[in-house]
Structures are given as C-alpha cells and as structure tokens.
Amino acid sequence: MPSRSPRKGKNCASACLTKDHKTFGECMRAKSLQLAPNIMGLQINKEGEKELQAYRDARAQGIKPAGTTKAKVEEAVRISQETGRAYEAW
C-alpha cells in the first residue's frame, strides 16, 4: 500500500493567498495570527482603571477633581487635606 502524503493547499483556509500549506495549522501559522490578547493594551487599560477608581474614590469623599487623571485627582485630594474641606474644581 503506497503511503499517502497530503496535497499541498488541500487544507488551506479559503482566504489563503498561496494555497501551498500541507495542513490547516501550517496555513494558520503562516498568517501570524495573534490569538492572545495584546498584553500592552491590557496594561494600559489597567492603568486607566486605576486612575478612574482614584477619581471615583475622591468623588465618594465629596471631592470634585478638575479631571480624571492621576495628577488632577492627587492635586484635589492634597488641597482637600490641606484646607480641611472637599475641593471643588467647578
């Protein structure tokens, strides 16, 4: 019985431009797909969430920062502590 070797391209994705891969997996690897989430994007999102949580915490104390950035929130908290009353930017 002769050994069978798969024909190249037979298992390629329909959108494959070259149709020269022996397996579907080889075809997918050639596309360099990124299946894992972008780690850098997650890190940026975590930092943004930290800033928003600091803003929420300040608002819960009655402080009204001029913005949601870390610097604005920290400034409003510092002024509130120095004056003894909740800072209101607006």
N, C-alpha and C positions, 0 to 999 in steps of 0.2 A: 504494500500500500504506500503510495507516494505521500511524502509529508506536504501538508498544505501550508503555505505562507500567505498571510492576508495580503490582498492587493492594496497598494498604497492609495490613499484617498477614499477608499470604500467607507471608512468610519469617520471621515471628517465632518465637521459641522457644515450646515448648509451655507453659512456665510464665509467659509474658509476660502481665501483667495488662491492658495497654492494647490490645495487638494492633493498633497503629497505625503500625508502622515499615515503611518501604519495603524495607529489606534486613535480613538477619540481623545484619550488622555493626552497623547502626544500633541494632538491638534490644539487642545485647550492650553497646554503648557506653552506652546508656540505663540499663543495670543497674549501671554504675560498678564493674565487676569489677576486682579487683586481681590481676593475673596475675604481677607481680614480687614477690619475697619482701619481707617487711617489713624495711626497712633498719635501723630502730631495734632490732628484735628480733635481728637479726644482730649488731649492735654489742654489745648486752647479752650475747649468747651468747659473743662473742669475749672480753669482759672476764671472764666466768665461767670460760672455758677457761684464760685466763692465770692466774687465781687457783688453779685446780686443778693446773695444771702447776707452779706455785711450790710447792704443797703436796707434789706427787709428788717434786720435786727435793729438798725438805727431808727427806722420808722416806727417800729414797735415800742421804742422808748420815747416817742414823740419828737424825735429829731427829724428835721427836714433838710437833708443834704442838697447841695446845688446840682448834684448829678449822681449817677450810679457807679462811677469809677472809684477805685480804691482810695485814691488821693482825696477826692471830694468827700467821701464818707468819713475817712480818718480826720480830715480837717473839721468837719461838722461835729464829730464826737469830741475832738480836742477842745473846740470852742465851747461846747456844751459843758464839759467838765470844768473848764476854767471859769466860766461865768455862773455856773450853778443852775442854769436853765436851758431848756431844749432849744437848740439852734434852729432857726427858720430861714432858709435861703430865699423864700418868696413870700 
